[in-house]
Amino acid sequence: MGASLPPKEANLFKLIVKSYETKQYKKGLKAADAILKKFPDHGETLSMKGLTLNCMDRKSEAYELVRLGLKNDVKSHVCWHVYGLLYRSDREYREAIKCYRNALRIDPDNIEILRDLSLLQAQMRDLTGFVETRQQLLTLKPNHRMNWIGFAVANHLCSNVAKAVEILEAYEGTLEDDYPPDNERCEHGEMLLYKISLLEECGFLERALEELHKKESKIVDKLTSKEQEVSLLVKLGRLEEGANHYKALLAMNPDNYRYYEGLQKCFGLYSENGKYSSDKIDRLDALYKLLAEQFTWSSAVKRIPLDFLQGDKFCAAATNYIKPLLTKGVPSLFSDLSPLYDQPGKADILEQLILELEHSISGDGRYPDRTEKEPPSTLLWILFFLAQHYDRRGQYDIALSKIDEAIQHTPTVIDLYSVKSRILKHAGDLVAAASLADEARCMDLADRYINSESVKRMLQADQVALAEKIAVLFTKDGDQHNNLHDMQCMWYELASGESYFRQGDLGRALKKFLAVEKHYADITEDQFDFHSYCLRKMTLRAYVDMLRFQDRLHSHAYFHKAAAGAIRCYLKLYDSPLNSPAEVEDNTSKATQKKKMKKQRKAERAKKAEEKNEGSSASGTSKSGRRHIKPVDPDPYGEKLLKTDDPLSEATKYLKLLQKNSPDSLETHLLSFEVNMRKQKILLAFQAVKQLLRLDADNPDSHCCLIKFFHKVSSMSAPVSDAEKLVWSVLEAERPSISQLQEKTLNEANKIFLGNHEDSLMHRAAVAEMLYTLDPTRKLEAVKIIEDSSNKVVPTNGALGSVMEWKLKDCIAVHKLLDNVLIDTDAALRWKVRCAEYFPYSIYFEGSRSSAVNNFLNNLDTETPLNGGANGPDIIQSGNAFTSNGKLEAFKNLKI
């Protein structure tokens, strides 16, 4: 570096490098200018100056200088290395790799460039190149521990596990007998555990167990060592030894569910689906009774038997488990027991059990089999549990009566209002649910969870402006909405985006959905720093797990929701395009102009205050020269996103990610069908139909896509070009393989589908929609298919009330079908009146007990301060007929 410079300037060049490494950018810039004053065309100095300017957020100047430096000295590995660093800072990893490879052609043994190249190869999952680079680093510097470990990990990631083991053993052969010293025992122990896990992965179980016993004294993490040992014993079939080891682990932590699962496997009493024979149930019962005597303080040993016990034994075990928790007042009891509701009959037993306890406590204040009285709070938590129980079963009237009784018993318990809010949400009264959630929030203004739950309820009620005001109460001062983005608060952005989508504000909806997508891109980028850190700190097992997690990152539910939401926005934008840029501007700007002006004035005031406090000399710049000015969002309302020339092309970007990462999701292929049908990509649309039939051929949406596709194909003109003829030949060859259409017309297939699912509302709605699609003149017949549906009572052994089969969201979907697709206003009105009886709390259907009909909130004129004080900003939501006043009197009308 700087070899072509005189000694004085060469020392200055070294100072530039040192200043860059120590982040003293102004100092480095000054040294670079001193060299360039005498040697203005020195390529390496120009490149280093550009790299320094890049760290000071002057990117355009940086790229210009680095390219000029490279042009002046194209055979300098420093210039190519710097160019790669510049690309790396902008996440242009492929371009950076090209630059590093050019630098290595000039200086093939440069350790720093090889190390940087290996990090990028790990980031981009170029595993073959990663192995080659790590091997070259090991060859050049074999006395460095990190090079041995890096080469082993590279081979592991490249699925060459046996080779990785050989490398680690070769590394151990270079160590002395008394290694490691005390200050490296943790790192060495981690390496040994990693090696044992590799042997286990290879299938060398005996060898792994032998290695574990041999190196036990050098492993610091004793718990992981014991867990690894018992895992190996079970895989080797040494179940008796494994059972003893699991009992030892349970003595250390008797509430670890994995240990109980392992112990069951050792005794041959474990089932993946949770179903057991009567003999195995008896043996399991005996096992857990023995464990309960040994671990009397353990909660898990009492809870797990509830999963496999049946009948009277289940009732007795549930009673023993529930009673102490009701006495103690554990709010999460219902959440703990909710998985039992998926097992036939257990919900009915729990209902009878809790009702008996309620009757006994209400009567004489004690449990049926006890003489001592219970504290008054026991009745409160029984009512609390019953409210959630009936909410789960869809019996909202009873649930509300129970929760109101609990509130009357103890009106100061916040959880009661949160649960009542949840019940009202499930019942369909989103506005009242939001008000109840805000009531709970006002009772404890320091609780972030309750604040977040209140925000979520408001967004579900499409009260976005109010929700934003509440959400920012727990963010830092300043640009509070951007703080929510910086915090990667994805649940908020998803809920907000869905609310904007329901309201037809596609710009803001897209903005929120794409913000979530950016978070996932940032999470992917965040792994970069760990490629060197984990190898240095020897956290190898965690590092490999992290890389595998990153590989399936985009299969996470939040990303799926965001991508699907964005695709729906683009589909809606394609179906209802804005005619011109001027119209876009009119439609998106006029409604938000006042808000923009207000925000701009607020920003100007904040800027003046900042300048006054900090002074003009130091404003926005640190000692290192880096500016700390936060970039302003140029498109806060998503207006530019709406101006895309090709919405379907944008939708396809996110569709490909879903197809890659969520191939077993029905929604993925439904969206694929919608996008490709609009793009006239017939074979891709057919591929989506086949995937839908593979996943769930009886799903109403799968049936609709199948009928729509072949109806569309039948209405197309005869093929002319060779490509069109090829498409037709493929469809003709594939159609006989679809069982639903074998030797049947589309109308016949539709009729057969109705016969197979005549008791299902959504299946009847799908048949009706397809009947109308195939023949619009049969609209009355299609409407009749829907109206002939009956809402049957689901048989239960419940002591109170009945559970109806229809779900609120399904009935809303059917109403929209009648109104918007079949375009029958009278039928839609009849359906609305009918559903209002089934869902009396539903705002959508204007049920008799909903806040929309009662309209009592319109008369409230008291306002709730955001901070609970008299001087805080007001919470008022116009157009939604409600104002939160921090009191509960408004909700008395909701009582049964």
N, C-alpha and C positions, 0 to 999 in steps of 0.2 A: 504494500500500500504506500503510495506516495514515493515510489522508488525513483521516479524520473525527476524528482524535485531536489533542489539544493538542501543541505542539512537543516538550515533554519526553517524553510518552508515544510520540509518533511516532518519536523517536530510539530509545526502548526497543524499539519494534517492529522498527526496522531492525537492532537488536542481536540480536533473536530470529532474524531471517532469516540474519544473518551467522553466528551461533552454530550454526544448523542446517547451513549450508554447510561450516563448519569442524569439524563433529562435536563441538562443545562443548555437549553437550545439557543438562548441569546449569545452565550459565550461561544458556542460552536459556530454560530452564524458570523460572529465577529472575526473568528480565526479564518473562516472560509473566504470572507471578503478580503482579508489581508493577503491571502495567497493569490486570489483572482486578480488583485490589483497588479501583481507582477506577471502572473501567468493566466490570462483571461480565458485561454482555451484548454486548460488542464481538465481532462475528462473526469477523473476520479473526484476532484474537488467540486466540480459542478454537480456531480451526482450526489455527493454527501451534503452539499448545500440544499439540493432539492429534497433529500430525505429529511433534513432538519426542518425545512419549511413545511413539509407534509405533517410533521408532528405539531406544527403551529397552526393547523387548519387552513393552510394556504395551498390547496391541492393543485389548482391550475398552474401556479408558478412552479410547484414541485415537479409535476410531470414534464413541463417545458424544459426545466433545467436538467433533469435526469436524462431525457431523450437527447438533449444537446450534448451532455457529457458522454453518452454512449456513442453518439455520432462521431465525436472527436477522438474517442479511444475505444473502438469496437472490440479490440482484443484484450480488454481489461476485465478480469474476473470480478473486480470490485464493482465496476459499472453494471455488469449483468446481475450481480448479487443485489445491489441497491435497487435496480429496476424490479427484481423479484420481490423485495421487501415492500416496495411501493404498491405493487399489485396485491400482495398479501394483506396489506392494511385496508384495502378496498374489497377484500373477500373475493378477489379474482384469482382463485387458487390455481386454476388450470394454466392461466397465463404466467403466474408466478413459477409454477413447476417448469415451464418452458425456459424461463430466464435462468433458473437454477441449473438446468441441464446445460445450457449454453456456457454458464460460468464454469461448470465442471469439465467441459471440453478443454477449457484453457488451463484450469488448475484442478486436475482430477482427484487430488488427495487433500483438498481443503476441508478440514474437519467441520468448520462452522457451516459451510454451504451444505455439506452432506447432512449435518444435523437438521438444518432448516428444511431441506428437501424431505427428510424422513417424516417430519411433523406434518407436512402437507400431504404426503402419501397416506399417512394414517387418517388424516382428516377426510380425504377424498376416497378412502377405502381402495386405493391402488395397492392391494396387499402383496402382489408379486413384486412390484417395485419397492415396496416397503421392506420386504425380506432382503432384496439385493442391496439396498442402501445400508440397512443395519449390519449386514455381513461385511460390507466394505468398511464401515466404521469400526467394527470389531477387529478387522485385520489391521487397520491403521493404529488402533489404540487398544490392545488387548488387556492392558493393566487397569482399565477403567471398568468398574462394576456395572455401570449403567449400560455399557455397550453389550455385555453378556446378556443382561436381563432384557434389553430391547430386542436383541436377536431372537431370544426364546419366545417372547410375546409375539413378535412378528410371525414366527412359524406357527404358533398356536392359532392366531387369527386366520392364517392361511390354511387351517385345518390339517396342518402337519404336526399333530400333537406329540407323536413319538420322537420326532426330531427336537421339539422343544424340551422334552425331558432329557435327551442326550446333552443338549447345550447346558442345561442347568447342572447336570452331573459333572460335565467338564469344568464348569465354573467352580463347583465345590472342590474339584481336584486341585485347583490353584490355591486353595485356602489352607492355612495352617491348622493344626489340630486344636489349638486353644481359641480359634475364631468362633464367635465374634467377641469383640470387646464390649464392655457394658453399655457404651453409648450407641451401639449398633445392634443390640439384641432384638429389638422390636422389628427392625427392617429385615434382619436375617430370618427371624421366625416367620414373617409374612412370606418370604421367599420359599421357605420349606413347606408351608401350608399350600402355597400355589403349586409347588411341584407335586405334592400329594394329590391335589385336586386334578392335576393333569394325568397322573397315573390312574386315578379313578375314571377319568373321562376316556382313557385308552382301553379300559377294561382290565388293567393289571391290578386286580383288587388285592390279592395276597401280597404282592410287592408293595402296594401303597400302605397296607396295614403294617407290614414289617418296617417300612421306612418311618411311619408315624411313631412306632414304639422305639425305634432306634434313636430318633432325633427329638424325642419328647422333652428332654431336659433343655433343649435349645429353643423350644417354642414358648413364646411369652403368653400368647392368647390361649389360655387353658380351656376356656369354654368352647371355642371353635374347634379346638383339638379333640375334645370329647364328642362333640356333635359329628365331626368328621369320622371319628372312630366307630361310633354306633352306626353311622350310615354304611360304612364298609362292612361291618359285621352282618347287618341285615341283608345286604346284597350278596354276601358270601353264604347266606343260609344258616349262619350261626345265631339262630333266633333266641336261644336261651340266654346266651351272653348279651345279645342286643337288648333283651328285656331287662336284664339287670342294670345295664348301662342307662337305659331310659328311666328306670326307677331312681337311679342316682341323680340324673338330670332333673327329674321332678322334685327331688328333695331340695335342689337348688332353686327351682322356679316352678312351683306347682300350678301356676296359671298359664303355662305355655301350652296352647292347644296342639302345636306340632308334636310335642313330646307324647301327649296322649294318643295322637294318631299313630305315631311310630310304635308305641307300646301295643296298640291294637293289632298292628301288622305282625308284630312278633308272635302274638297269640293266634294269628289267623282269623281275626275278628274285625277286619276292616273291609268296607265296601265303598267303591267310588260313588255309586248312586244313592247311598244311604239306606238301601233296603236290605233287611236281614231276615233269616228264617227264625222261627220261634225258638229253636234251640240256641242259636247264636245270640238272640236277645237275652235269654236267660243267663248265658255265660257272661255277656257284657254287663248285665245288671249286677251279677255277683262280683265281677272285677271292680266295677266302680264303687260298690259298697265297701269293698276292702280298701280301696284307695281313699274313700271319704273318711274312713276311720283313721287313716294315716295322715291325711292332709285336711284336717278339720277346718282350717282357715281358708281353704281354696274355694274360689267361686266357680272355676272351670269344672271341677270334679262333680259339682252339683248340676251345672247347666248342661253338660254334654249328654247325660242320660236322657234328657228331654227329647233329643233328636231321634232316638231309636226305640224308646219305650212306647207301649200302646195301651189303650184302655184304662183300667183301674190303676195299673202301675204308673202310667203316665200321670194320671190325676193326682196320685199320692206324691209323686216326685215333684210335680209342678207346685203343689200346695206347699211343700217344705221349702222349695226354692223361692216362691213368690212372697210368702208371709213376712220374712225378715226384711225384705227389700221394701215392702209397702210400709212397714213400721219405721224403717230408717228414712224413707222418703227419697227413693232413687228415681229421678225423672226419666232416665233412659231405659227403664224396665221394659216398656213396650217395644222400643227399638231392639232390645236384646232378644225378645221373644217373637218378633215379627217373622223370622224365617219359618217358624212352626206353622204359620197360616197357610203355607204352601203344601202342607201334609194333610190329607183328608181326615176330617173328624176332629183334629186337635183344636181348631178355633172354637168349635162348639163346646168342647170340654172346658177350655179356658173361660169361655163366656159363662157357663154354668157355675164354675168355680168362683169367679170374681163376683157374680151376682149373689151367691151364697154368703161370701165374705161381707158384701155391702149390706145385705139384710141383717146379718148378725151384728156388725159394728153399729149400724143405724139403730138397732133395737136396744141392746144392752151394753154397747161399747167394748165388746170383747170378741175374739175369734171363737168359733163354735166349740173347739176342743180345749179352751183355756179358761182359767178362772180370773187371771189378772186382766185388768182393763188396759186397752190400747190408748195411746195418746190421741188427741182430737185430730191431729194431722193425718192419721192413718186413713180416715174416711176421705179426706181430700185426695190422697194419692190413689185410692180405689176409684173414685169418680174420674180422676185424671186418666187412669188406665182405660176405664170403660169408654170414655169419650173417644180415645184413639182407636179402641177396638171397633166401635160402631162406625167410625169414620172409614176404617179399613174395609169394612163390609158394605159400605155405601149406604148405610142407614143414617142419613145426615140429621133427620129430625131428632132421633134419640141421642145422637152424639152431641148435638147442640144443647139438648136439655140437660145432659150430664155435665157438660163443661160449664153451663150457666149455674148449675147447682154448686159446682166446685168454686166458681167465682164468688157466689153468694156466701159460701162457707169461709173462704179466705181471700179477700179481694186484692191482697198485696203480692201474690205470687205471679211473677212475670210469665212463667211457662204456660200458665192457663190461657193468657191472651194470645200467645204465639200459637198454641194448639187450636184455639177457636178460629184464629185467622186461617190456619191451614184447612180446617173443616169447611169454612165458608168458601175457600178457594176451590176445594174439591166439589162443593155443592154448586159452584158456578157464579157466586157473587164476588167477583174480583175486586170491586170498589170497596165493599164492606171489609173484605179480607185485608186490603191495603190499609184501611183506617184502623183496624184492630192491631195490625203489625206496628203501625205508627204509635198507637197507644202503648204497646209494650215497650217500644223504643224510648218513649218519654219517661217511662218508669225507671230506666237506668241508662242515662246518657253516656256513660263511660264504657258500655259494653259494645264492642265492635261487631260481635256475631249478631246480636239483636238488631243493630243498625243495618247490617248487611241483609238480614232477612226482611226488614222493612223495605229496603230498596228493591229487593227482588219482587215483593208483592206489588209494589207500585209499578214496576216495569211490566208485570203481568197484566196490570190494569191499564196499561198504555199511558201512564202518568209520568212521562219521561222527564219533563222539566223538573217536577217535584223530586223525582228519584235522584236526579243529578245533584240537587241542592243537599239532599240528605247524605248522599255517598261521599261528597267532598269534606264532610265534617271530620273524617278520620284521615285526611291527606295533609300534606305539608302546605304551608302558606305559599301564595304565589299562583302559578299556573296550575290550579288544582285538577282540572280535567286531564291535563297531560300527565299529572302525577299518577292518576289511575292507570294510564297507559304504561307509564314507566314501571309501575308495580306489577305489570302483567296480570291485571285483574280480569281474567278471561271470562269468568262467569258473568260479570257485569256487562262486558262488551257483547257477549252472546245474547244475553237477555235484552239489552238495549237494541241490538241489531234486529232481533226478532220483533220487538215492539215497533220499531220504525218500519219494518217490512209490512206488518199488519196495517199500519196507518198509510201505506203507500209512499213513504219517503224513501225511495230506493237509494238516493245518494248517501244519506246518512247510514242506512242499513248496510250498504256495501262498505262504507268507511269502517264500520264496527267489525264486520266479518273479516275484512282484509287485515285489520289490526291484529286479530287473533292469529291469522296465518303468519303475520310477521313475527309474532312472539315465538312461534315454532321454528321459524328460520333463525331467530336469535338463539334459541335453546340449542339448535344444531351447531351454531357458530361458537357457543360458549364451551363446547367440549375441547376446543383447540388448545387452550392453556393446560389442559390436563394430560396431554400426550407426553409432555416432558416432566410435569410435576409428579405424576403417578409412578413413572419409572424411577425418578429420583428418590421418592419417599417409599417405594416398594409396596404401595397399596395395589398389588397386581390383580387380585381377585376382584376387588371393587372396580378396578379400571376396565377389566374385560366385561364385567356385568354392565358398566356404564356404556361401553361401546355397543353392546348388544341391545341395550335399551334404546340407544340413539337410532339403531337400525330399524326399530319398529315404532319410532316416536310418532310418526304421522298416522298410525292406526289408533291413536288415542281418541276418545269420544269427543273431546272439545274440538279437536281439529276437524273431525268428521262433521260436526254440527256447523262449524264455520264455513268449511268448503261447500257443504250442501246449501247453506244459506246464500253464499255468494252465487252459486250456480242458479238458484231460483231467482235471485235478483236479475241476473243477466238474461234468463229466459223471459222474465216479465218485461224487461227492457226491450227485448227483441220482439215480443208480441205486441207491445204498445210503444213503438219508437217515438222519440221526440223529433219533429220534422226538420228542424234546422238549428244551427248554433244560436241563432237569435231567440228561438223558442225555448231552447234549453236555458238560456240566460234568464228569460222572462219567468219561466216556470220555477226555477230554482233560486233565483236571487230576490225576487220581490218579497216573498214571504219572510225572508231572513235579513232583509236590509237593515231594519231597525236594530236587530240583535247584533249585527256586525258593527254598526256605528257605536253602539253602547260598549261592545267589547273593545273596539279600537280606542275609544276615549279612556276606558279603564286601563288599557295597556300603556297609553301615553302618560297617564298619571303615575302608574307604577314605575315607568322608566325615569320620569323626572325625579321621583322620590329616591330611586336608586342612585342616580347621578349626584343628588344632593348629599346622600349619606356616605357614598364611597369616594367622591371626588373624581374629577375628570381624568386625572393622571393615572389612576389605577383601575379605572372602570373596565371590567370584562377581561382583564389579562392577569395571569399569574406571574410569579417570579421567573418561571421557566420560559415564559413567552407564549404559552398556550392560552388561547382564548376560551373562556367559560361561558360564552353566550349561547343560550339554548335556541336552536333553530325554530323559527315560527312556522307553524303548519300552513302551507300555502293553500290548502283546500280543506278547511275545517268542516264543510258541509257536504263533501263528496260530489261537488258539481263537476269537476273534471272527470271523475269516474263515469259519470253519465254520458259524457261526450265521446265514448269509445265508438269507433267506426264499425267494429265487428264484435257485438256482444257474445255471439256463439263461440268465437275463437277464444275469448277470455274465459268463458265457461269451460271450454275444453281443457284449459290448463289445469284447473282444479279437479275436473272430472278424471283426468289421467292419474292424479295423485290418489284419488279415492279408489280407482280401479286397482292401483298398485298396492295400496295399504289396507283397504277394506273390501276385499273381493267377495267376502261372505255376507255382506250387508245387502239386504233387499233394496234399501234406498239408493245405494250406489248404482244399481242396474236400472232402477226406475228413472233416475236422472240421466243415465246414459241413453236410455230409450228416448226420452224427451228431447235431449240435445241432438241426437243423431237423426231423429225423424225431421227435425227442423232443418238440419243441414243436408237432408236428402241422402244421407249415408245409409243406404238400405241394408247392406250386409252388417254394418256395425250395429244398427238398430235390431236386426234379427239376432245377432250375437247376444245383445242385452236381453231379448225375449227368452232365448234358450237358457241364459243364466238364471232368470227369474223362475222359469219352470223347474230348473234344477234345484233351486233353493226352497221354493214353496209353490208348487203348482196349484194348490187350492186357495192361495191368497187372492182376494178380490182384485188387487192391483195387477197381479200377474195375469189374471184372466182378461182384464181390460186391455193391457198392452198386447196380448196375443191377438185379440179380436181387432183392435185398432190397426195393428200392423198388417194383417192379411186383408183387411178392408181397404187400407191405403194401397196395398200392392194391386188389388183387383181393380182399383179405379185408375191405375196408371196406364198410359198409352203403351202400345206394343213396342218392344225393344227394336232399336234401329242400329245403333253402333255395336261393335263387337263386345265392348265392355258391358253394355246393358244386357246383351244376350247371355253373357257369362253369368251375370247376377241372376237372371231369370232361371238359368239352368241349375244354379246352386239352390235356389228356393224350391224349384220343382223336385229336386232330389231330396231335400231336407223335409219337406212338408209331410210325407208319409211317416216319418219317424216321430212326429208329434202325436201322441196318443189321443189328445183332445180333439184332433181334427181328422182322424183317420176315417175316410169315406163319409165325411159329414160336411154339410154346409156350415157357414158361420152361424146362421140362425139356429140350426140344430144343435151345434156345440153350445151355444148360449142357453138354449132351453134345457139341455142335459145338466149344465152347470147349476141352473136354478133348482132342478130336481134334487141334485146332490146336497144342496145347501139351503133349502127352502126355509129353515128356521133361523137363519142368520140375517140380521138387518143389513150389514155391510155387503154381504154377498148378493142379496136381493137388489140393493142399490146399484151394485156393479152391473148386474144383469139388465136392470132398467136402463142404465146409461148406454150400454152397448146396443140394446134393442133400438133406442132412439138414434144412435149413431148409424146403425145399419139401415134403418127405415124411419126417417123423421115423421112419416104420416102415422106411425103407431105410438105417438106421444102419450095419448090417453091410456093406452095399455101399459106403457112404461110407468106412468104415475100410479096406476092401480097396483102394479107389482109392489111398489114401495108402501102404499097406503094399506095394503092387505097384511103387512107385517104386524106381528103381535109381540108385545113386550111381556114375556113370560116371567113368572116368579122363579127365581133360582131356589131349588129345594135346600133348606138348611134345617138344623135342629135348634136354631136360635130361639131363645125364650121370648124375645120381643121383636115385633115387626117382621117385614119381608124384604128380601133383596131382589130388585128387578134386574133383568138381564142387560138391558140397553145401557150404554155408557153415554155420558153427556157429549163428549167430543165426537162420537159417532153420529149422534142425532144432529149436532151442528153441521157436520159434513153433509148429511143427507139434506138438510134444509138449504144449504148453499147449492147443492146439486139441483134441487127443484127450482130454485130461484134463478140461478145463473146459467145452468146448462140446459135443463129442460124448458126453462123460461115459462113456468106456469105459476103466476103470482097467486092465484086462488089456492092451488095445491100447497104452495109454500106457506100461505097463511094458515091453512087447515093444519098443516104439520106443526107450525109454531104453537098453535093453540093446544094441540094434543100434547106436545112435549112440555109445555108450561105446567101441565098437571103432573107429569112425571118428575119434573125438576123445578119445584116451586121457588128455589133460591136462585135460579139462573137469571142473570141479567140479560143474556143473549135472547132467551125466550120470554123475557119479561114475566117471570113467575110471580105468583101472588105474594110471596114472602121475600122477594128480592128488594134490594135497596132502590133499584130503578123504579119499582112500582110504589113502594111505600113513600119514597121521595121525602123522607123526614129530614135528610141532611141538607136539603135546599134552604131550610129555614134557620140554619145555624149561622150566627154572625160572629161567633167568637173565633179568634185565630190562634193557632199554636206556634209559639216561637221555636225556631230550629234548635236553639240551645237550651230550651226549657225555661228561659228567662223572659222578662217582659220587654227587653230591648232588642231581642234577636230578630232576624228577618222572618217574614210571615210565610207560612206554608198555605198557599191557596192554589187549587187546581181548577181552573175555569173549564167549563164545558163538560166536566165529569160529574157534576151535581154533588160535590162533596167538599167539605172543609174539615180537616182534623182539628179538634178542639182540646185534645188531651184528656177528655172525660169519657165515661162509659155510658152516660145516660142515653146517647144516641142509638145504642145498640139493644136497648131493652125490647124494642119491637121485634127483634130477631128471636126472642125466646119462644119456646113452644107453649 
